[in-house]
């Protein structure tokens, strides 16, 4: 009997032993394919499921969503990983002393080391006589690639495990052979230039019912893979059983889990169906006879040797001392240090009834396992933005070897994957597990020659955390803490007293409507001697004015207005905030086809949680200024409505909500903002607005440039109560907005400086909120958060009005942003007394903005022609992080007795060098020196990023 038939029969025996389990899994797979069950629903082993979830390295909810996603809908990065693995796969021509005897497949598992089946290479002599060809495949033009042919050198390394188990040899029965490949191909290429894959013995690479891919050379043909819905059926001892189509020559093929893009098994056998007499069956039901084609056999499935079993055996097989160094390159440093009992998967199948008496589902048990793992295995995940060296070879080395350079690393990914700009291509985002101080880790990363800078991506407090200096106004921090808004609900009399000098409204009770709409009047939505104007009427007035100026009597104003309104409805207006709610003021006014959550990947809904550092509903309030409608049916003191609404208060634009933060006072990670900007750019956003800010970060600065270069108008709040303009408003590519009050004066809590472009109503603006009993109400609130949406609405309206001319006139996308900036400033209302150096050109005037002609923009206007950024030492960047926290009076966590205690020596030296004072004096809350020195350092740092 041939060795292959013996292997097939052994595989059949294992299949039969696991048959009841396989039938159950097949039933679950069918339900999954029909949409009746998720992958996690059909699992029976909570331990395996917990490891698969943990493998995703993301929040549990996001991991489950990804695992349970549509099988044929995968992230493109998985395809890249599979293609990279495919380069390591070669066609083996098996030769004996009598000539060619067949074909096999093998793949490189370390530089110059190949794995295939024992029944392909049963001994060193067969390997020595054979050859392997890499790139034996067709390219995109259906032409043969240039093949690289290598021999084998078993004298350098040869180790094997027979295909039949021998009770006297614990390392037998796994049907694999590992052999060294010659250093140079016949065609002159070094083996080190052929990519190799890595055998990772850790668990969680695939679960039952998940898809797998086999890359193979069937019958010695060109390299192929099976592109259909192929599922793993089960694990049996050292073997993995799965569906697939393979042919002779596929022995030694690589099996990849589609969900993770990682190697899960070494293919070695197909499993034939048999009748009770033990005869193989054909697909037509007849008995297979010698000479029948393999394609006629009724294959039940396929079998491969599990990677974890391969690694265990490779580690335990005794080899000559001179071969050990090469063998160890397969295992890697981390795996060599592992104790065998911790690295070996359990070989015993768990009883089918194990879970049946449990009150918990397999999924719940798996989640609990993840949450209750030991401290050693569950070190905290930390995140870093890094800038790679400008040297290309250093960049390539990092991308290939970052896990060797940083053993704690989980992943390293480009922050701007589609960019071709050098300064963006070198920015990577690394995730790792460690208990060490993040700033100490950053220092170790910067010590690597491949890395120029490394900065921890820590939680960032926003300017909105700082409380107002006035008792007569409510900022976000004052108004929303613990939902105590009842004291703001009846402030109409206070409002009239405070703004008795305003020219925007009358003080009598009959003019309450105009009092609550004062912000619309302030931005030009009430033209001389008219009532409040809706968008349609405003555009009609602008068109009429322009036609009269051009003496164009034949023009149809209504046709032009309708066209602009249609353009407006097509505008992609993106909000970076805390997400959306169903508050009556904004319900149904968000675009739910395009919403995104960049925190945990779920729905962009604001969860409205309360408590410490929880300030819900910020996205609702800011969005209402653009699209807010009528809620008078549930709240008698309704007032104010969205700028981009028609006369019936129906919105003309549905805002696209991007949830980048759970709380308006705390941005979880800077990467959330970067990912949101990338998404907005890649989905052709027209306008973005962000009504919160923090201290400058390199990656967010680069994100602002990405948006600018792609013509996205990014409107940002200048900041609250912190004197200096915050990030991202201070970057050259954004539009920075400060706040004004009903007296046409700057709100005294508004951040100010030369980076500000424009001001808009932001003090005592009538916005939606909730009281302590969760009743939907309206309140007067203050902040640059409320000024910013006015300008975002104006930008959307400006672009809709000028759309055709914009694309005709401007060659580069960034010129659109500069054209808007110029029009915005030229059209601004300039009060008699106005500080243009600190609060921008004036107060937004939408009516005048739409009348502006498009300016010529030459290349000298490019905002980044003289990029002001400079590289700051890691100690300074750390100091800025802590000084910003101190400035906002952040409560010290229970884990830290003081902020100073967790600062590194490098940061302390930087602070002393820049101020001439001790670190302790800087962090004394009541010290005048503390405030002066803190602001001195922060101002220097902030100024290095701001617009020139």
DRENTI-820451 format. One record per residue (C-alpha): x, y, z. Coordinates in steps of 0.25 Angstrom, whole numbers, plus 5000, padded with zeros to 4 digits. Layout:
% residues N
XYZ ...
This chain:
% residues 948
500050005000 500550144996 500950245007 499950345002 498850235003 499250205018 499250355021 497850365015 497350245023 497950305036 497250435033 495950365031 496050295045 496250425052 495050485044 494150375048 494650385063 494250535062 492950505054 491950545064 492650675067 492850705052 491350685049 491050785060 492050885054 491550865040 490050885045 490551015051 491351055039 490051035031 489251125040 490351225040 490351225024 488851245025 489051365035 488351285046 489551285055 490851355058 492151285058 492251305073 490851245075 491351105069 492551095078 492650985089 494051015095 494051145103 495551145105 495851135090 494851245087 495451335098 496851325092 496251355078 495551485083 496851525090 497651505077 496951625071 497651725081 496351815082 495251835091 494351705093 493151765086 493951805074 494651675073 493351595074 492851685063 494051655054 494051505057 492551505054 492651585041 492251545027 493251435023 493451495009 493651635014 495051645020 495951765023 496951785012 498151765021 497751615023 497951605008 499351675009 499751575020 499351455011 500051504999 501251525007 501151385012 500951334998 502351384994 502951285004 502251164997 503051084987 502850964977 503650844981 504050754970 504350614977 505550544971 506150414974 507350344968 506450294958 505950434953 504650514956 503650444964 502550554967 502250684973 502050754986 501850884993 502650955004 502851085010 503951165017 503851165032 505151245035 506151305025 506651185017 505851075024 504651005018 503650915023 502850815015 502250675018 503050555023 502450475011 502950575002 504350565008 504450435016 505950445017 507150545015 507550475002 506250504995 506350655000 507750664995 507350614981 506150704980 505950854977 504950964980 504451074971 503951204977 503051294968 502651184960 501351254957 500651354948 500651504949 499451604946 499751594931 499551444932 501051424929 502051334936 502851404947 504351384947 504551264955 505651244966 506151104967 506851054979 507450924984 507450864998 508550855008 508150745019 509550755024 509250885030 507850855036 506950735034 505950685044 504650605041 503450535048 502950415041 501550405036 501150285044 501250295059 502250205067 501950185081 503350175084 503650315078 502750435084 503250525073 502650435062 501350435054 501350585050 501750565036 502650685034 504150705029 504950825031 506150845023 507150955020 507151025006 508351054998 508851204999 508751244985 507851204974 508251154960 507751284955 508651364965 507751414975 508051394990 507051314999 507051425009 506351514998 505151414998 504151455009 503851355020 502651335029 502651315044 502051195051 501351255063 500951145074 500051235082 498651205081 497451275076 497851285061 496551215056 495251155062 494251055057 493451105045 494451215042 494951225028 496351175024 497151185011 498151085005 499351124996 499851014988 500450954975 499450844971 500050744963 501250834961 500450934954 500551084956 500351144970 498851144973 497851174985 496451134986 495551254986 494251204992 493551195006 494451085012 494251065027 495050995038 494250875044 494950835056 496250805063 496650665066 497850635074 499050695066 498150715054 497250825048 496150775039 495550865029 494750875016 495550905003 495950864989 497350804988 498050714978 499350624979 500450724979 499750804990 500450725001 501250825009 500350945006 500151055016 498851065022 498451215027 497351255036 496551365028 496051435040 497551465045 498351445032 499251355040 499851215038 498951105045 499450975039 500350895029 499450825020 499750675018 498450595014 497150595008 496050505015 495350405006 493950355009 493750205011 492750095010 492549995022 493549905015 494550015016 494650035001 494850184996 493550244989 493450324977 492550444976 491550364968 491450264979 492250154972 493550094978 494850164975 495750074967 497250084964 497450174952 496150264955 496550404955 496650474969 495650574965 494550464964 494750424979 493750474989 494650554999 494050585012 495050685016 496450715018 497450705029 498650785033 499650775045 499450885055 500550995056 500550985071 500850835070 501850855060 502650955069 502550865081 503150755072 504250845066 504650885080 504750745085 505450675074 506850645077 507750695066 509350705065 509950825072 510350885059 508950895054 508350955067 508551095063 507751085050 506651005057 506551115067 506351225057 504951145054 504651155069 505051305071 505551355084 504251365091 503851225088 505151175092 504951225106 503551175108 503351055117 502750935109 501550925117 501151065115 501351055100 500650925097 499250925093 498350815100 498250695092 497050645098 495650675092 494750735103 493450655104 492250695096 491450705109 492350795116 491650925114 490250865115 490050885130 490551025130 489651145133 490651225124 490851225109 492151185103 492251325099 492051385113 493051285118 494051325108 493851475111 494051445126 495351365123 495851495116 495451585127 496051495138 497351455132 498551465141 499351595142 500551525135 499751495123 498951625123 499951735124 499251865121 499251905106 499952035103 500052115090 501052205083 501152295071 502552275065 503352345054 504252255047 505652295042 505752365029 506652255024 505852165015 506652035019 506352065034 504852085031 504851955024 505551885035 504551935045 503351885037 504051745035 504651725049 503851815059 503451695067 504851655069 505351795072 504151815082 503751675088 502551735095 502051795082 500651745078 500551825065 501151935057 500352005046 500452125038 499552245043 499352295028 499352165020 498952235007 499852355008 501052374998 501552495006 502952455012 502652525026 501352445027 501852305022 502852305033 501852315044 501452185050 500552145062 501052035071 500251955081 500951875092 500751815106 501551865117 501451905132 502552005130 502452155131 501952195116 503052315116 504152215120 503652125109 503652235099 505152265103 505452125100 504752125086 505552255083 506852185086 506652095074 507252145061 506052115053 505252215062 505352365062 504252405072 503252325080 502152385088 501152315097 499752325092 499052355106 497752405109 497652555106 496852645115 496152755106 496052905109 494552875112 494952815125 495352955131 494253025138 493753165136 494353285143 492953345144 491753305152 490853365142 491053265130 491053115128 492153055120 492152905117 492852865130 491952955138 490652925131 490752775130 491452715142 490452605147 489352655138 489052775148 488452865138 487152905145 487853035149 488053075135 486553045130 485953175134 487053275131 486253365121 486153485131 487653475134 487953475120 487153595117 487753665129 489153625125 489053665110 488153785111 489053865102 488953765091 488453815077 488053685073 486653675080 485753755088 485653735103 484053725105 483453585106 482853585092 484253575087 484653455094 484753375081 485753475075 486553475088 486753315087 487053335072 488053445074 489253365069 488553355055 488353505055 489853515058 490353435047 489553505036 488253425035 487353545038 487553645026 487153785028 485753805030 485353665029 484953555038 485853435042 486253375029 486353225025 487453175016 486553175004 486153315005 487653355009 488153294996 487053354988 487453494993 488853464990 488553424976 487653534974 488753634978 489753574969 488853574957 488553714959 489953754961 490253684947 488953744941 488553604938 487053614936 486853484929 487453404940 486453314947 486653334962 485853214966 486553114957 487953164963 487453144977 486853004975 488252964969 488953014981 487952944990 488252814983 489752844984 489552864999 488752735001 489952664995 491052725004 491752625013 491752705027 492552625037 492452645052 493652595061 493052595075 492352505085 491352445075 489852465073 488652445082 487152445079 486852575086 485552635080 486352755075 487252675066 486552535064 486552485050 487552595046 488852505045 489352425034 489352285039 489852215026 491252285028 491352295043 492552235050 493052205064 494552215065 494552175080 494052025080 493552015065 492152005069 490952105066 491352255068 490252275078 490552365090 490352265102 489952385111 490652325123 490852415135 491852425146 493252465147 493852515134 492552475127 491852595120 490852545111 490052605099 491152705094 491052655080 489552675081 489652825086 490752865075 489952795064 488652865068 489252995063 489352945049 488152855048 487252875060 485752865058 484452885065 484252825079 483152915084 482152805085 482952745097 483652875102 482853005103 484153085104 484653035091 485453135082 486653145073 486753055061 487853005051 488453095041 488352995030 486852975032 485753025023 484553115026 483852995032 485052955041 485352835033 486852815031 487552815018 488752745022 488852615031 490152625039 491052505038 491452475053 492852425056 492952385070 494352405075 494152425090 493252375101 493352505108 493552645103 494552665114 495452545110 495952495097 496252345099 497352335089 497952435079 497852315068 496352325069 496452465063 497452425053 496552305048 495352395047 496152495039 496652385030 495252335028 494652475025 495752495014 495552355008 494052375007 494052515001 493652595013 493452745009 493452805023 493852755037 493652825050 494252785064 493752865076 494752815086 496252825087 497552795095 499052805094 499752785081 500152655076 501052615064 500052515058 498852615059 499652725053 499952625041 498552595041 498152735039 499152745028 498452625021 497152685022 497652825017 498352755005 497152685001 496252805001 495452775014 495052905021 495352865036 494652965045 495152955060 494853025073 495953115078 495853065092 495253105106 495853175118 497253135115 497753265108 498453195097 497853135084 497752985085 497952875076 497552855065 497052995063 498453055064 498952965052 499253045039 498252955031 497052975040 496053095042 496053145056 494853205063 494653285075 493353325082 492553455083 491453505091 490153575088 490853715090 491753675079 492953665088 493853535090 493453445101 494453455112 494653305113 495053295099 496453255095 497053355086 498353385078 498853405064 498453265060 496953305061 496253325047 494853375051 493853385063 492453345064 491353345074 491753255086 491353325099 489953295104 489453215092 488153145093 488452995092 487752865095 488052785108 487452705119 487052725133 487452635145 486152555142 486552535127 485452625122 485852695109 486052845111 486752965105 487753045112 488753165110 490153105109 491453175106 492753125099 493553125086 492852995084 491553075080 492353175071 492953065063 491653005057 491253135052 492553145043 492352995039 490953025034 491453145026 492553065020 491552965015 490653075010 491853145003 492353014996 490952974991 490753124986 492153124979 492252974976 492352974960 493253104960 494153044971 494552924963 494753004951 495653104957 496553034966 497652934962 498052884976 496952834987 497652924997 497353044990 495853024993 496153035008 496953165006 495853224997 494853195008 495853255018 495953385010 494553405007 494153375022 495153485026 494753585016 493253575018 493353575034 492553675042 493553775048 493053835061 493453975064 494453925075 495053795071 496353725074 496653665060 498053615065 497453515075 496053485071 496153485056 495653575045 494253595051 492953525054 492453425043 491453485033 490853375025 490053475016 491353555012 492153425011 491253365000 491353494992 492853484992 493453454978 494453344978 495953394980 497153354972 498053264980 499453254977 500453154982 501053244992 499753245000 500053095003 499853085018 501052985020 502053055011 502753095024 502352985033 502653045047 502752905054 504052875061 504552745068 504452745083 505152665092 504452545099 504652615112 503952735107 502752665101 502552585115 502652715122 501552775113 500652665116 500752685131 500752835131 499452825122 498752735132 499252835143 498652955136 497352885135 497352845150 497152705147 496852615159 498052535162 497652385161 497752295173 498852215167 499752335167 500052415180 500452535171 500752565157 502152595159 502452455164 502152385151 503052485143 504352435138 505652495141 505752535127 504552625128 504952685141 506252725135 505552785123 504552865132 505752925141 506552955128 505353035122 504953115134 506053115144 505153065155 505052935162 503952835158 503252835171 503052985170 502352975156 501352875162 500952955174 499552995171 499553125178 500853175173 500953295164 502253245159 501553115156 500553175147 501553265140 502553155137 501453055133 500953155123 502353195118 502653055114 501253025108 501253155100 502653115094 502152975091 500853025085 501453135077 502353035070 501152975063 500253095060 499953175048 501053275044 
